[in-house]
Amino acid sequence: MEKHIVRTHASAEDFPREEHLASRIARVAVDPVPVTDDVAEMIINRIIDNAAVSAAAVLRKPVTVARQQAQAHPVSEAGAKVFGIDGTYSAEWAALANGVAVRELDFHDTFLAADYSHPGDNIPPIVAVAQHRGCTGAQLIRALATAYEIQVELVRGICLHEHKIDHVAHLGPSVAAGLGTLLELDEDTIYQAIGQALHTTTATRQSRKGEISSWKAFAPAFAGKMAIEAVDRAMRGEGAPSPIWEGEDGVIAWLLSGPEARYEVQLPAPGEAKRAILDTFTKQHSAEYQSQAPIDLAIKMREKISNFADVEKIVLHTSHHTHYVIGTGSQDPQKFDPDASRETLDHSIMYIFAVALEDGEWHHQRSYAPERAHRPETIELWHKISTVEDPEWTRRYHSTDPAEKAFGARAEITMKDGTVIVDELAIADAHPLGARPFGREQYVEKFRTLAEGIVSPEEQDRFLNAVQNLASLQDLSELNIQLSDDVLAQAAETRAGLL
């Protein structure tokens, strides 16, 4: 890997384009280095993972709205597929619809470092364009290897959240780079597309703060849509603000740490394989990733508690990120509100730990049901839980050593009789280094479980056969899953829109 120092440059300063971060990323995108077999297999796993969570979410209102928006943009030639339905649609709108389906339940893959990310958000827009352009499975694999590489390395090197910039600002550039690989575009075109994609996808983190709405699911899908449009404009000869990160009025100077800041971004050297997807991990539980290990911990600790009414208080000692984003450090009263949205409860480790402790499980529907959140005994336990930042957990969160990197917590449960029950878990059971790491079998099982009652067994089999032969697949429309009219008739009701 090559380390690049990224900082603000004055307009009068000599700063050749080839040194711009967008140019360095474009060079990675055009590098013809082969994709290794283990990376190709993991890409297949993540496409299966995305299909699983899309099936579980397909009837929910945000997904239905996005699907209806895509249906307003049909095309008779080329076009892309929309999850659950027949027909072909404008690629950017198909990407939006499929991106919302993937993101709605917060249940697909994750990578955490200096910032947050869900790298699987790259898949819907790149698949949509691949379908639109008649690309092969082998081409798709190469494109997704690039997209994952760029997003992961941006997340390692540039922290957005400390400046309250949403993490999808790393997604626009990674999608643009992946599309550059897919379409075999020249370096300059990719450079311009990356700049446009970043410029149009920077937004505040309010979408993940306070009363969280369904825009949390739309935000990354919208970033993917914007990246497609950016690539289209760049291919037509349009340019972008540049240097987009390093300009004196650019992203670093005014949205991030300011003109004096220096970031280190590592990117593969020429001829070096793109392997970053192997550092990412998926979710066993439908909840924010930093709650995955605490859920497993709560399920383990409940065996030591005979009566939850006897709990005096619970303190979760955890990382800065967990404390301030999904813990009491956020100072969001909505995180204790039983009437809060599913999206808000998904970002409340206090609610999640209470329910997992009581139920001994976590379910993508039952655990968030309004009647579940309104149980008096749950509300009582929920309000006894708090978080504190522990510097050691913060250090481990940021560690670059895979053996040390952790996203867990130490739980101290104090009973009314003074007994203190203490346990901790550093990484989720499903993590590659966890007690029960996910492999192909687990990805397929997750798909089968979430697709049950939504996708017919025959359609499940057809999809799994197609995706597991992705390297030789010629027709990428086979990656789409169609649902019966009876299932689609159960979709949430929506109101009429503009389009």
Protein Blocks (a to p, Z undefined) as FASTA:
>chain_A
ZZdddddddfklccdfklpmklmmmmmmmpccdcdfklmmmmmmmmmmmmmmmmmmmmpm
klmmmmmmmmmmccfegciddehiacdddfklmmmmmmmmmmmnopaccdddfbccdfkl
mmmmmmmmmmmnopafklmmmmmmmmmmmmmmmmmmmcfklnopafklmmmmmmmmmmmm
mnopafklmmmmmmmmmmmmgccfklmgcjadfklmmmmmmmmmmmmmmmmmmmnopacd
ddfklpmklmklmmmnojkbccddddddehiacfklmmgccdfbdcdfklmmmmmmmmmm
mmmpmblklpmbdcddddfklmmmmmmknopaklmcfkbcfklmmmmmklmmmmmmmnop
acfklmmgmklmmpmklmmmmmmpccdddfklmmmmmpcbfklgccbdcdddddfkopac
ddddfbdfklmklmbdcdfklmmmmmmmmmgokacfklmmmmmmmmmmmmmpmblmlmpc
cddfklmmmpccddddfZZ
